[in-house]
């Protein structure tokens, strides 16, 4: 068994001695290709970094502060919303004036004309 390993080793050494120039050329070519791929990768990575940096700078130019986005507080206090109320069993005349009003025919006619105009405009805009 060991004699066979020696023969293979001898054959290998003979092959290297006979083809030394070819092996050096192939190894050099492989190293040159590897070096070129490395250089190409570095160049493309640098160009992508500069593109990302350019996009980041552009977004900084477009960005704005939060103070510009949010509206300032209202200068006047807004009254609270009344979700419900407790209604008394009998209304006084003041309550009636506050919570209920009887529409007259003039206001109903005005509302009707405005509503008709809006409906007509809507129907005319439909193809």
FENWO-V925666 format. One record per backbone hydrogen bond with DSSP energy under -1.0 kcal/mol. CO is the residue of the C=O (numbers start at 1). NH is the residue of the N-H. If there is no record, write none. Layout:
co->CO nh->NH
co->CO nh->NH
This chain:
co->1 nh->5
co->2 nh->6
co->3 nh->7
co->4 nh->8
co->5 nh->9
co->6 nh->10
co->7 nh->11
co->8 nh->12
co->9 nh->13
co->10 nh->14
co->11 nh->15
co->12 nh->16
co->13 nh->17
co->14 nh->18
co->15 nh->19
co->19 nh->23
co->20 nh->24
co->21 nh->25
co->22 nh->26
co->23 nh->27
co->24 nh->28
co->25 nh->29
co->26 nh->30
co->27 nh->31
co->28 nh->32
co->29 nh->33
co->30 nh->34
co->31 nh->35
co->32 nh->36
co->33 nh->37
co->34 nh->38
co->35 nh->39
co->36 nh->40
co->37 nh->41
co->38 nh->42
co->39 nh->43
co->40 nh->44
co->41 nh->45
co->42 nh->46
co->43 nh->47
co->44 nh->48
co->45 nh->49
co->46 nh->50
co->47 nh->51
co->48 nh->52
co->49 nh->53
co->50 nh->54
co->51 nh->55
co->52 nh->56
co->53 nh->57
co->54 nh->58
co->55 nh->59
co->56 nh->60
co->57 nh->61
co->58 nh->62
co->59 nh->63
co->66 nh->70
co->92 nh->96
co->93 nh->97
co->94 nh->98
co->95 nh->99
co->96 nh->100
co->104 nh->108
co->105 nh->109
co->106 nh->110
co->107 nh->111
co->108 nh->112
co->109 nh->113
co->110 nh->114
co->111 nh->115
co->112 nh->116
co->113 nh->117
co->114 nh->118
co->115 nh->119
co->116 nh->120
co->117 nh->121
co->118 nh->122
co->119 nh->123
co->120 nh->124
co->121 nh->125
